[in-house]
Amino acid sequence: MDRYWREIVLTLIIKVFVLSLIWYAWFSNPQDEHLDDAAVAARMLNSHIVKDSSHGSIR
């Protein structure tokens, strides 16, 4: 029984460590901190229009 607890605790420690690395690598420092909701929406709409115009039709 003691062996199982040790494996569970070790697994949880490894998972917390890996999740911390993932958070630090991809989520801790967003590149576009200066963008607000309106700027994000404008950027998304502009990229959508550019993508559609490359196919010959603008919606």
PDB file of N, CA, C, O and CB in Angstrom:
ATOM      1  N   MET A   1       0.819  -1.200   0.000  1.00  0.00           N
ATOM      2  CA  MET A   1       0.000   0.000   0.000  1.00  0.00           C
ATOM      3  C   MET A   1       0.862   1.264   0.000  1.00  0.00           C
ATOM      4  O   MET A   1       0.540   2.249  -0.664  1.00  0.00           O
ATOM      5  CB  MET A   1      -0.931  -0.002   1.206  1.00  0.00           C
ATOM      6  N   ASP A   2       1.938   1.220   0.737  1.00  0.00           N
ATOM      7  CA  ASP A   2       2.830   2.379   0.813  1.00  0.00           C
ATOM      8  C   ASP A   2       3.472   2.676  -0.546  1.00  0.00           C
ATOM      9  O   ASP A   2       3.727   3.833  -0.878  1.00  0.00           O
ATOM     10  CB  ASP A   2       3.920   2.143   1.869  1.00  0.00           C
ATOM     11  N   ARG A   3       3.728   1.630  -1.319  1.00  0.00           N
ATOM     12  CA  ARG A   3       4.319   1.787  -2.655  1.00  0.00           C
ATOM     13  C   ARG A   3       3.388   2.571  -3.579  1.00  0.00           C
ATOM     14  O   ARG A   3       3.848   3.405  -4.359  1.00  0.00           O
ATOM     15  CB  ARG A   3       4.632   0.410  -3.268  1.00  0.00           C
ATOM     16  N   TYR A   4       2.090   2.310  -3.495  1.00  0.00           N
ATOM     17  CA  TYR A   4       1.125   3.004  -4.349  1.00  0.00           C
ATOM     18  C   TYR A   4       1.055   4.491  -4.020  1.00  0.00           C
ATOM     19  O   TYR A   4       0.985   5.324  -4.924  1.00  0.00           O
ATOM     20  CB  TYR A   4      -0.257   2.374  -4.204  1.00  0.00           C
ATOM     21  N   TRP A   5       1.073   4.821  -2.754  1.00  0.00           N
ATOM     22  CA  TRP A   5       1.060   6.225  -2.351  1.00  0.00           C
ATOM     23  C   TRP A   5       2.291   6.941  -2.863  1.00  0.00           C
ATOM     24  O   TRP A   5       2.206   8.082  -3.316  1.00  0.00           O
ATOM     25  CB  TRP A   5       0.973   6.349  -0.832  1.00  0.00           C
ATOM     26  N   ARG A   6       3.427   6.284  -2.794  1.00  0.00           N
ATOM     27  CA  ARG A   6       4.667   6.891  -3.284  1.00  0.00           C
ATOM     28  C   ARG A   6       4.579   7.134  -4.785  1.00  0.00           C
ATOM     29  O   ARG A   6       4.999   8.190  -5.259  1.00  0.00           O
ATOM     30  CB  ARG A   6       5.880   5.994  -2.957  1.00  0.00           C
ATOM     31  N   GLU A   7       4.045   6.188  -5.536  1.00  0.00           N
ATOM     32  CA  GLU A   7       3.892   6.352  -6.986  1.00  0.00           C
ATOM     33  C   GLU A   7       2.895   7.458  -7.322  1.00  0.00           C
ATOM     34  O   GLU A   7       3.113   8.232  -8.254  1.00  0.00           O
ATOM     35  CB  GLU A   7       3.443   5.034  -7.624  1.00  0.00           C
ATOM     36  N   ILE A   8       1.808   7.531  -6.568  1.00  0.00           N
ATOM     37  CA  ILE A   8       0.809   8.575  -6.810  1.00  0.00           C
ATOM     38  C   ILE A   8       1.404   9.948  -6.532  1.00  0.00           C
ATOM     39  O   ILE A   8       1.228  10.873  -7.324  1.00  0.00           O
ATOM     40  CB  ILE A   8      -0.443   8.348  -5.937  1.00  0.00           C
ATOM     41  N   VAL A   9       2.099  10.085  -5.425  1.00  0.00           N
ATOM     42  CA  VAL A   9       2.700  11.371  -5.070  1.00  0.00           C
ATOM     43  C   VAL A   9       3.766  11.751  -6.086  1.00  0.00           C
ATOM     44  O   VAL A   9       3.837  12.910  -6.494  1.00  0.00           O
ATOM     45  CB  VAL A   9       3.305  11.320  -3.652  1.00  0.00           C
ATOM     46  N   LEU A  10       4.588  10.810  -6.501  1.00  0.00           N
ATOM     47  CA  LEU A  10       5.616  11.095  -7.501  1.00  0.00           C
ATOM     48  C   LEU A  10       4.988  11.508  -8.830  1.00  0.00           C
ATOM     49  O   LEU A  10       5.468  12.435  -9.482  1.00  0.00           O
ATOM     50  CB  LEU A  10       6.520   9.871  -7.702  1.00  0.00           C
ATOM     51  N   THR A  11       3.933  10.833  -9.229  1.00  0.00           N
ATOM     52  CA  THR A  11       3.237  11.180 -10.469  1.00  0.00           C
ATOM     53  C   THR A  11       2.650  12.587 -10.390  1.00  0.00           C
ATOM     54  O   THR A  11       2.752  13.356 -11.346  1.00  0.00           O
ATOM     55  CB  THR A  11       2.126  10.159 -10.765  1.00  0.00           C
ATOM     56  N   LEU A  12       2.040  12.927  -9.263  1.00  0.00           N
ATOM     57  CA  LEU A  12       1.480  14.267  -9.106  1.00  0.00           C
ATOM     58  C   LEU A  12       2.559  15.340  -9.123  1.00  0.00           C
ATOM     59  O   LEU A  12       2.359  16.408  -9.700  1.00  0.00           O
ATOM     60  CB  LEU A  12       0.691  14.356  -7.815  1.00  0.00           C
ATOM     61  N   ILE A  13       3.690  15.070  -8.503  1.00  0.00           N
ATOM     62  CA  ILE A  13       4.789  16.035  -8.512  1.00  0.00           C
ATOM     63  C   ILE A  13       5.305  16.243  -9.926  1.00  0.00           C
ATOM     64  O   ILE A  13       5.570  17.377 -10.326  1.00  0.00           O
ATOM     65  CB  ILE A  13       5.928  15.569  -7.596  1.00  0.00           C
ATOM     66  N   ILE A  14       5.450  15.172 -10.684  1.00  0.00           N
ATOM     67  CA  ILE A  14       5.925  15.284 -12.070  1.00  0.00           C
ATOM     68  C   ILE A  14       4.906  16.056 -12.913  1.00  0.00           C
ATOM     69  O   ILE A  14       5.288  16.900 -13.724  1.00  0.00           O
ATOM     70  CB  ILE A  14       6.178  13.874 -12.682  1.00  0.00           C
ATOM     71  N   LYS A  15       3.619  15.773 -12.727  1.00  0.00           N
ATOM     72  CA  LYS A  15       2.589  16.484 -13.491  1.00  0.00           C
ATOM     73  C   LYS A  15       2.585  17.972 -13.189  1.00  0.00           C
ATOM     74  O   LYS A  15       2.474  18.790 -14.103  1.00  0.00           O
ATOM     75  CB  LYS A  15       1.219  15.900 -13.197  1.00  0.00           C
ATOM     76  N   VAL A  16       2.705  18.333 -11.915  1.00  0.00           N
ATOM     77  CA  VAL A  16       2.745  19.743 -11.549  1.00  0.00           C
ATOM     78  C   VAL A  16       3.965  20.410 -12.163  1.00  0.00           C
ATOM     79  O   VAL A  16       3.876  21.540 -12.645  1.00  0.00           O
ATOM     80  CB  VAL A  16       2.756  19.909 -10.023  1.00  0.00           C
ATOM     81  N   PHE A  17       5.094  19.729 -12.150  1.00  0.00           N
ATOM     82  CA  PHE A  17       6.314  20.278 -12.742  1.00  0.00           C
ATOM     83  C   PHE A  17       6.152  20.490 -14.246  1.00  0.00           C
ATOM     84  O   PHE A  17       6.519  21.542 -14.768  1.00  0.00           O
ATOM     85  CB  PHE A  17       7.503  19.351 -12.469  1.00  0.00           C
ATOM     86  N   VAL A  18       5.606  19.497 -14.939  1.00  0.00           N
ATOM     87  CA  VAL A  18       5.428  19.604 -16.390  1.00  0.00           C
ATOM     88  C   VAL A  18       4.413  20.696 -16.729  1.00  0.00           C
ATOM     89  O   VAL A  18       4.623  21.459 -17.672  1.00  0.00           O
ATOM     90  CB  VAL A  18       4.974  18.251 -16.980  1.00  0.00           C
ATOM     91  N   LEU A  19       3.316  20.780 -15.974  1.00  0.00           N
ATOM     92  CA  LEU A  19       2.336  21.836 -16.221  1.00  0.00           C
ATOM     93  C   LEU A  19       2.929  23.219 -15.958  1.00  0.00           C
ATOM     94  O   LEU A  19       2.603  24.176 -16.661  1.00  0.00           O
ATOM     95  CB  LEU A  19       1.097  21.623 -15.349  1.00  0.00           C
ATOM     96  N   SER A  20       3.776  23.330 -14.975  1.00  0.00           N
ATOM     97  CA  SER A  20       4.448  24.605 -14.705  1.00  0.00           C
ATOM     98  C   SER A  20       5.363  24.983 -15.860  1.00  0.00           C
ATOM     99  O   SER A  20       5.404  26.147 -16.260  1.00  0.00           O
ATOM    100  CB  SER A  20       5.253  24.528 -13.395  1.00  0.00           C
ATOM    101  N   LEU A  21       6.096  24.020 -16.398  1.00  0.00           N
ATOM    102  CA  LEU A  21       6.945  24.299 -17.558  1.00  0.00           C
ATOM    103  C   LEU A  21       6.129  24.730 -18.768  1.00  0.00           C
ATOM    104  O   LEU A  21       6.508  25.663 -19.477  1.00  0.00           O
ATOM    105  CB  LEU A  21       7.774  23.075 -17.909  1.00  0.00           C
ATOM    106  N   ILE A  22       5.016  24.058 -19.004  1.00  0.00           N
ATOM    107  CA  ILE A  22       4.150  24.417 -20.132  1.00  0.00           C
ATOM    108  C   ILE A  22       3.598  25.827 -19.948  1.00  0.00           C
ATOM    109  O   ILE A  22       3.591  26.619 -20.890  1.00  0.00           O
ATOM    110  CB  ILE A  22       2.990  23.402 -20.276  1.00  0.00           C
ATOM    111  N   TRP A  23       3.135  26.143 -18.735  1.00  0.00           N
ATOM    112  CA  TRP A  23       2.613  27.489 -18.484  1.00  0.00           C
ATOM    113  C   TRP A  23       3.704  28.523 -18.701  1.00  0.00           C
ATOM    114  O   TRP A  23       3.469  29.549 -19.339  1.00  0.00           O
ATOM    115  CB  TRP A  23       2.048  27.601 -17.055  1.00  0.00           C
ATOM    116  N   TYR A  24       4.878  28.265 -18.184  1.00  0.00           N
ATOM    117  CA  TYR A  24       5.973  29.224 -18.317  1.00  0.00           C
ATOM    118  C   TYR A  24       6.374  29.412 -19.781  1.00  0.00           C
ATOM    119  O   TYR A  24       6.654  30.531 -20.211  1.00  0.00           O
ATOM    120  CB  TYR A  24       7.182  28.763 -17.498  1.00  0.00           C
ATOM    121  N   ALA A  25       6.401  28.323 -20.541  1.00  0.00           N
ATOM    122  CA  ALA A  25       6.857  28.391 -21.930  1.00  0.00           C
ATOM    123  C   ALA A  25       5.852  29.091 -22.841  1.00  0.00           C
ATOM    124  O   ALA A  25       6.248  29.853 -23.723  1.00  0.00           O
ATOM    125  CB  ALA A  25       7.129  26.995 -22.452  1.00  0.00           C
ATOM    126  N   TRP A  26       4.545  28.841 -22.638  1.00  0.00           N
ATOM    127  CA  TRP A  26       3.576  29.325 -23.616  1.00  0.00           C
ATOM    128  C   TRP A  26       2.577  30.353 -23.109  1.00  0.00           C
ATOM    129  O   TRP A  26       1.975  31.059 -23.918  1.00  0.00           O
ATOM    130  CB  TRP A  26       2.837  28.188 -24.147  1.00  0.00           C
ATOM    131  N   PHE A  27       2.379  30.465 -21.805  1.00  0.00           N
ATOM    132  CA  PHE A  27       1.304  31.317 -21.316  1.00  0.00           C
ATOM    133  C   PHE A  27       1.746  32.434 -20.379  1.00  0.00           C
ATOM    134  O   PHE A  27       0.935  33.305 -20.064  1.00  0.00           O
ATOM    135  CB  PHE A  27       0.308  30.484 -20.625  1.00  0.00           C
ATOM    136  N   SER A  28       2.969  32.448 -19.932  1.00  0.00           N
ATOM    137  CA  SER A  28       3.362  33.406 -18.907  1.00  0.00           C
ATOM    138  C   SER A  28       3.611  34.808 -19.446  1.00  0.00           C
ATOM    139  O   SER A  28       3.456  35.783 -18.710  1.00  0.00           O
ATOM    140  CB  SER A  28       4.588  32.920 -18.215  1.00  0.00           C
ATOM    141  N   ASN A  29       3.991  34.930 -20.703  1.00  0.00           N
ATOM    142  CA  ASN A  29       4.345  36.236 -21.238  1.00  0.00           C
ATOM    143  C   ASN A  29       3.742  36.409 -22.634  1.00  0.00           C
ATOM    144  O   ASN A  29       4.420  36.175 -23.634  1.00  0.00           O
ATOM    145  CB  ASN A  29       5.881  36.409 -21.281  1.00  0.00           C
ATOM    146  N   PRO A  30       2.475  36.816 -22.706  1.00  0.00           N
ATOM    147  CA  PRO A  30       1.872  36.991 -24.034  1.00  0.00           C
ATOM    148  C   PRO A  30       2.573  38.107 -24.812  1.00  0.00           C
ATOM    149  O   PRO A  30       2.987  39.112 -24.233  1.00  0.00           O
ATOM    150  CB  PRO A  30       0.366  37.304 -23.904  1.00  0.00           C
ATOM    151  N   GLN A  31       2.699  37.924 -26.100  1.00  0.00           N
ATOM    152  CA  GLN A  31       3.439  38.868 -26.922  1.00  0.00           C
ATOM    153  C   GLN A  31       2.657  40.145 -27.193  1.00  0.00           C
ATOM    154  O   GLN A  31       3.254  41.213 -27.325  1.00  0.00           O
ATOM    155  CB  GLN A  31       3.821  38.222 -28.224  1.00  0.00           C
ATOM    156  N   ASP A  32       1.363  40.060 -27.278  1.00  0.00           N
ATOM    157  CA  ASP A  32       0.547  41.222 -27.634  1.00  0.00           C
ATOM    158  C   ASP A  32      -0.215  41.742 -26.428  1.00  0.00           C
ATOM    159  O   ASP A  32      -1.446  41.762 -26.435  1.00  0.00           O
ATOM    160  CB  ASP A  32      -0.430  40.870 -28.758  1.00  0.00           C
ATOM    161  N   GLU A  33       0.499  42.161 -25.392  1.00  0.00           N
ATOM    162  CA  GLU A  33      -0.152  42.670 -24.191  1.00  0.00           C
ATOM    163  C   GLU A  33      -0.864  43.994 -24.456  1.00  0.00           C
ATOM    164  O   GLU A  33      -1.811  44.341 -23.749  1.00  0.00           O
ATOM    165  CB  GLU A  33       0.869  42.841 -23.075  1.00  0.00           C
ATOM    166  N   HIS A  34      -0.420  44.727 -25.458  1.00  0.00           N
ATOM    167  CA  HIS A  34      -0.998  46.038 -25.736  1.00  0.00           C
ATOM    168  C   HIS A  34      -2.335  45.954 -26.466  1.00  0.00           C
ATOM    169  O   HIS A  34      -3.026  46.966 -26.582  1.00  0.00           O
ATOM    170  CB  HIS A  34      -0.033  46.857 -26.549  1.00  0.00           C
ATOM    171  N   LEU A  35      -2.715  44.795 -26.952  1.00  0.00           N
ATOM    172  CA  LEU A  35      -3.960  44.670 -27.696  1.00  0.00           C
ATOM    173  C   LEU A  35      -5.146  44.582 -26.738  1.00  0.00           C
ATOM    174  O   LEU A  35      -5.107  43.849 -25.750  1.00  0.00           O
ATOM    175  CB  LEU A  35      -3.919  43.438 -28.614  1.00  0.00           C
ATOM    176  N   ASP A  36      -6.190  45.333 -27.043  1.00  0.00           N
ATOM    177  CA  ASP A  36      -7.420  45.219 -26.282  1.00  0.00           C
ATOM    178  C   ASP A  36      -8.434  44.433 -27.114  1.00  0.00           C
ATOM    179  O   ASP A  36      -8.102  43.945 -28.194  1.00  0.00           O
ATOM    180  CB  ASP A  36      -7.975  46.625 -25.896  1.00  0.00           C
ATOM    181  N   ASP A  37      -9.645  44.311 -26.627  1.00  0.00           N
ATOM    182  CA  ASP A  37     -10.651  43.509 -27.326  1.00  0.00           C
ATOM    183  C   ASP A  37     -10.931  44.026 -28.728  1.00  0.00           C
ATOM    184  O   ASP A  37     -11.054  43.242 -29.669  1.00  0.00           O
ATOM    185  CB  ASP A  37     -11.937  43.482 -26.530  1.00  0.00           C
ATOM    186  N   ALA A  38     -11.030  45.330 -28.868  1.00  0.00           N
ATOM    187  CA  ALA A  38     -11.331  45.918 -30.179  1.00  0.00           C
ATOM    188  C   ALA A  38     -10.186  45.677 -31.165  1.00  0.00           C
ATOM    189  O   ALA A  38     -10.430  45.399 -32.339  1.00  0.00           O
ATOM    190  CB  ALA A  38     -11.600  47.429 -30.040  1.00  0.00           C
ATOM    191  N   ALA A  39      -8.942  45.782 -30.695  1.00  0.00           N
ATOM    192  CA  ALA A  39      -7.802  45.558 -31.582  1.00  0.00           C
ATOM    193  C   ALA A  39      -7.716  44.099 -32.007  1.00  0.00           C
ATOM    194  O   ALA A  39      -7.385  43.805 -33.156  1.00  0.00           O
ATOM    195  CB  ALA A  39      -6.502  45.981 -30.897  1.00  0.00           C
ATOM    196  N   VAL A  40      -8.011  43.185 -31.090  1.00  0.00           N
ATOM    197  CA  VAL A  40      -8.006  41.756 -31.440  1.00  0.00           C
ATOM    198  C   VAL A  40      -9.099  41.468 -32.465  1.00  0.00           C
ATOM    199  O   VAL A  40      -8.861  40.750 -33.436  1.00  0.00           O
ATOM    200  CB  VAL A  40      -8.206  40.874 -30.175  1.00  0.00           C
ATOM    201  N   ALA A  41     -10.287  42.017 -32.259  1.00  0.00           N
ATOM    202  CA  ALA A  41     -11.378  41.809 -33.210  1.00  0.00           C
ATOM    203  C   ALA A  41     -11.025  42.377 -34.578  1.00  0.00           C
ATOM    204  O   ALA A  41     -11.292  41.743 -35.599  1.00  0.00           O
ATOM    205  CB  ALA A  41     -12.670  42.450 -32.693  1.00  0.00           C
ATOM    206  N   ALA A  42     -10.429  43.561 -34.607  1.00  0.00           N
ATOM    207  CA  ALA A  42     -10.044  44.164 -35.883  1.00  0.00           C
ATOM    208  C   ALA A  42      -8.992  43.318 -36.582  1.00  0.00           C
ATOM    209  O   ALA A  42      -9.045  43.130 -37.797  1.00  0.00           O
ATOM    210  CB  ALA A  42      -9.518  45.591 -35.671  1.00  0.00           C
ATOM    211  N   ARG A  43      -8.045  42.811 -35.818  1.00  0.00           N
ATOM    212  CA  ARG A  43      -7.007  41.976 -36.419  1.00  0.00           C
ATOM    213  C   ARG A  43      -7.603  40.693 -36.983  1.00  0.00           C
ATOM    214  O   ARG A  43      -7.229  40.262 -38.073  1.00  0.00           O
ATOM    215  CB  ARG A  43      -5.921  41.645 -35.391  1.00  0.00           C
ATOM    216  N   MET A  44      -8.525  40.082 -36.250  1.00  0.00           N
ATOM    217  CA  MET A  44      -9.151  38.845 -36.728  1.00  0.00           C
ATOM    218  C   MET A  44     -10.001  39.108 -37.971  1.00  0.00           C
ATOM    219  O   MET A  44      -9.964  38.327 -38.922  1.00  0.00           O
ATOM    220  CB  MET A  44     -10.016  38.218 -35.619  1.00  0.00           C
ATOM    221  N   LEU A  45     -10.758  40.190 -37.970  1.00  0.00           N
ATOM    222  CA  LEU A  45     -11.592  40.496 -39.130  1.00  0.00           C
ATOM    223  C   LEU A  45     -10.738  40.825 -40.349  1.00  0.00           C
ATOM    224  O   LEU A  45     -11.063  40.412 -41.462  1.00  0.00           O
ATOM    225  CB  LEU A  45     -12.533  41.664 -38.817  1.00  0.00           C
ATOM    226  N   ASN A  46      -9.662  41.555 -40.152  1.00  0.00           N
ATOM    227  CA  ASN A  46      -8.785  41.883 -41.273  1.00  0.00           C
ATOM    228  C   ASN A  46      -8.129  40.643 -41.847  1.00  0.00           C
ATOM    229  O   ASN A  46      -8.007  40.528 -43.067  1.00  0.00           O
ATOM    230  CB  ASN A  46      -7.722  42.875 -40.840  1.00  0.00           C
ATOM    231  N   SER A  47      -7.706  39.720 -41.015  1.00  0.00           N
ATOM    232  CA  SER A  47      -7.083  38.498 -41.527  1.00  0.00           C
ATOM    233  C   SER A  47      -8.124  37.639 -42.237  1.00  0.00           C
ATOM    234  O   SER A  47      -7.802  36.952 -43.207  1.00  0.00           O
ATOM    235  CB  SER A  47      -6.415  37.700 -40.380  1.00  0.00           C
ATOM    236  N   HIS A  48      -9.375  37.671 -41.760  1.00  0.00           N
ATOM    237  CA  HIS A  48     -10.442  36.915 -42.411  1.00  0.00           C
ATOM    238  C   HIS A  48     -10.723  37.492 -43.797  1.00  0.00           C
ATOM    239  O   HIS A  48     -10.915  36.738 -44.751  1.00  0.00           O
ATOM    240  CB  HIS A  48     -11.725  36.928 -41.547  1.00  0.00           C
ATOM    241  N   ILE A  49     -10.749  38.793 -43.914  1.00  0.00           N
ATOM    242  CA  ILE A  49     -10.992  39.435 -45.213  1.00  0.00           C
ATOM    243  C   ILE A  49      -9.841  39.152 -46.163  1.00  0.00           C
ATOM    244  O   ILE A  49     -10.062  38.881 -47.343  1.00  0.00           O
ATOM    245  CB  ILE A  49     -11.184  40.958 -45.047  1.00  0.00           C
ATOM    246  N   VAL A  50      -8.621  39.212 -45.663  1.00  0.00           N
ATOM    247  CA  VAL A  50      -7.456  38.937 -46.514  1.00  0.00           C
ATOM    248  C   VAL A  50      -7.489  37.489 -46.974  1.00  0.00           C
ATOM    249  O   VAL A  50      -7.207  37.207 -48.139  1.00  0.00           O
ATOM    250  CB  VAL A  50      -6.133  39.234 -45.760  1.00  0.00           C
ATOM    251  N   LYS A  51      -7.825  36.578 -46.090  1.00  0.00           N
ATOM    252  CA  LYS A  51      -7.882  35.174 -46.453  1.00  0.00           C
ATOM    253  C   LYS A  51      -8.953  34.922 -47.509  1.00  0.00           C
ATOM    254  O   LYS A  51      -8.714  34.195 -48.473  1.00  0.00           O
ATOM    255  CB  LYS A  51      -8.146  34.322 -45.221  1.00  0.00           C
ATOM    256  N   ASP A  52     -10.142  35.523 -47.330  1.00  0.00           N
ATOM    257  CA  ASP A  52     -11.221  35.353 -48.290  1.00  0.00           C
ATOM    258  C   ASP A  52     -10.905  36.034 -49.628  1.00  0.00           C
ATOM    259  O   ASP A  52     -11.292  35.524 -50.680  1.00  0.00           O
ATOM    260  CB  ASP A  52     -12.518  35.906 -47.714  1.00  0.00           C
ATOM    261  N   SER A  53     -10.218  37.163 -49.604  1.00  0.00           N
ATOM    262  CA  SER A  53      -9.939  37.856 -50.847  1.00  0.00           C
ATOM    263  C   SER A  53      -8.914  37.098 -51.693  1.00  0.00           C
ATOM    264  O   SER A  53      -8.858  37.271 -52.910  1.00  0.00           O
ATOM    265  CB  SER A  53      -9.444  39.263 -50.558  1.00  0.00           C
ATOM    266  N   SER A  54      -8.116  36.270 -51.050  1.00  0.00           N
ATOM    267  CA  SER A  54      -7.154  35.480 -51.831  1.00  0.00           C
ATOM    268  C   SER A  54      -7.859  34.413 -52.637  1.00  0.00           C
ATOM    269  O   SER A  54      -7.293  33.887 -53.596  1.00  0.00           O
ATOM    270  CB  SER A  54      -6.111  34.835 -50.917  1.00  0.00           C
ATOM    271  N   HIS A  55      -9.095  34.080 -52.263  1.00  0.00           N
ATOM    272  CA  HIS A  55      -9.876  33.095 -53.017  1.00  0.00           C
ATOM    273  C   HIS A  55     -10.771  33.764 -54.051  1.00  0.00           C
ATOM    274  O   HIS A  55     -11.503  33.080 -54.767  1.00  0.00           O
ATOM    275  CB  HIS A  55     -10.723  32.250 -52.068  1.00  0.00           C
ATOM    276  N   GLY A  56     -10.725  35.075 -54.137  1.00  0.00           N
ATOM    277  CA  GLY A  56     -11.462  35.774 -55.157  1.00  0.00           C
ATOM    278  C   GLY A  56     -12.806  36.305 -54.721  1.00  0.00           C
ATOM    279  O   GLY A  56     -13.507  36.914 -55.528  1.00  0.00           O
ATOM    280  N   SER A  57     -13.197  36.099 -53.466  1.00  0.00           N
ATOM    281  CA  SER A  57     -14.491  36.617 -53.034  1.00  0.00           C
ATOM    282  C   SER A  57     -14.336  37.234 -51.648  1.00  0.00           C
ATOM    283  O   SER A  57     -13.702  36.662 -50.762  1.00  0.00           O
ATOM    284  CB  SER A  57     -15.572  35.493 -53.025  1.00  0.00           C
ATOM    285  N   ILE A  58     -14.927  38.412 -51.484  1.00  0.00           N
ATOM    286  CA  ILE A  58     -14.907  39.076 -50.196  1.00  0.00           C
ATOM    287  C   ILE A  58     -16.310  39.033 -49.627  1.00  0.00           C
ATOM    288  O   ILE A  58     -17.276  39.419 -50.285  1.00  0.00           O
ATOM    289  CB  ILE A  58     -14.389  40.537 -50.314  1.00  0.00           C
ATOM    290  N   ARG A  59     -16.410  38.556 -48.390  1.00  0.00           N
ATOM    291  CA  ARG A  59     -17.749  38.435 -47.769  1.00  0.00           C
ATOM    292  C   ARG A  59     -18.058  39.655 -46.964  1.00  0.00           C
ATOM    293  O   ARG A  59     -19.130  39.745 -46.367  1.00  0.00           O
ATOM    294  CB  ARG A  59     -17.844  37.192 -46.878  1.00  0.00           C
TER     295      ARG A  59
END
